[in-house]
């Protein structure tokens, strides 16, 4: 298959919704693009919790299932 230079997106599922995102972006960059505050959230990629310390190192892959959970403090 001959890929074009314009093929710069991948398909992922974010919180149950199929979306096309830029190729080669990290989980941290995805949160910025989606305007999701990085404080008080947890990220799960393909049923695996991604520690905050790894967000800048984990690159989103085609067909990833990404869930963003808000951490809510009780009181």
C-alpha positions as CSV (number, residue, x, y, z in Angstrom):
1,X,0.0,0.0,0.0
2,X,1.4,3.3,-1.0
3,X,0.9,5.9,1.8
4,X,0.5,9.5,1.1
5,X,2.2,12.3,3.0
6,X,-1.3,13.5,3.8
7,X,-2.1,10.4,5.8
8,X,-1.2,11.9,9.1
9,X,-4.2,10.7,11.2
10,X,-5.0,7.5,13.0
11,X,-8.3,6.2,14.3
12,X,-8.8,5.8,18.0
13,X,-11.7,5.5,20.4
14,X,-11.8,8.2,23.1
15,X,-14.3,7.7,25.9
16,X,-16.3,5.4,23.6
17,X,-16.4,7.8,20.6
18,X,-14.5,7.0,17.4
19,X,-12.2,9.8,16.4
20,X,-9.4,10.6,14.0
21,X,-6.4,12.2,15.6
22,X,-2.9,13.3,14.5
23,X,-0.4,10.5,14.1
24,X,2.6,10.3,16.5
25,X,1.1,12.3,19.3
26,X,1.5,11.4,23.0
27,X,-1.2,10.9,25.5
28,X,-0.2,14.3,27.1
29,X,-0.5,16.0,23.7
30,X,-3.9,14.4,23.1
31,X,-5.2,15.9,26.3
32,X,-4.1,19.3,25.2
33,X,-5.6,18.9,21.7
34,X,-8.9,17.7,23.2
35,X,-8.8,20.6,25.7
36,X,-8.9,18.2,28.7
37,X,-7.3,19.6,31.8
38,X,-4.4,17.3,32.9
39,X,-5.0,17.8,36.5
40,X,-7.3,15.4,38.4
41,X,-7.7,12.9,35.5
42,X,-6.6,9.3,35.0
43,X,-5.8,7.8,31.6
44,X,-6.5,4.2,30.5
45,X,-5.2,3.0,27.2
46,X,-6.4,-0.5,26.0
47,X,-7.5,-1.4,29.5
48,X,-4.1,-0.4,31.1
49,X,-3.8,2.6,33.4
50,X,-1.1,4.9,32.2
51,X,0.8,6.6,35.0
52,X,1.0,10.4,34.7
53,X,4.9,10.0,34.6
54,X,4.5,8.1,31.2
55,X,2.0,10.5,29.5
56,X,4.8,12.3,27.6
57,X,6.2,8.9,26.5
58,X,3.2,6.9,25.4
59,X,2.4,7.6,21.7
60,X,-1.2,7.0,20.6
61,X,-1.5,4.1,18.2
62,X,-4.1,3.2,15.5
63,X,-7.2,1.6,17.0
64,X,-6.2,2.5,20.6
65,X,-9.1,2.6,23.1
66,X,-8.4,5.6,25.3
67,X,-10.5,6.5,28.3
68,X,-10.1,9.6,30.4
69,X,-11.6,9.6,33.9
70,X,-12.0,12.6,36.1
71,X,-10.8,12.1,39.7
72,X,-13.4,13.5,42.0
73,X,-12.6,14.0,45.7
74,X,-15.2,13.0,48.2
75,X,-15.8,14.8,51.4
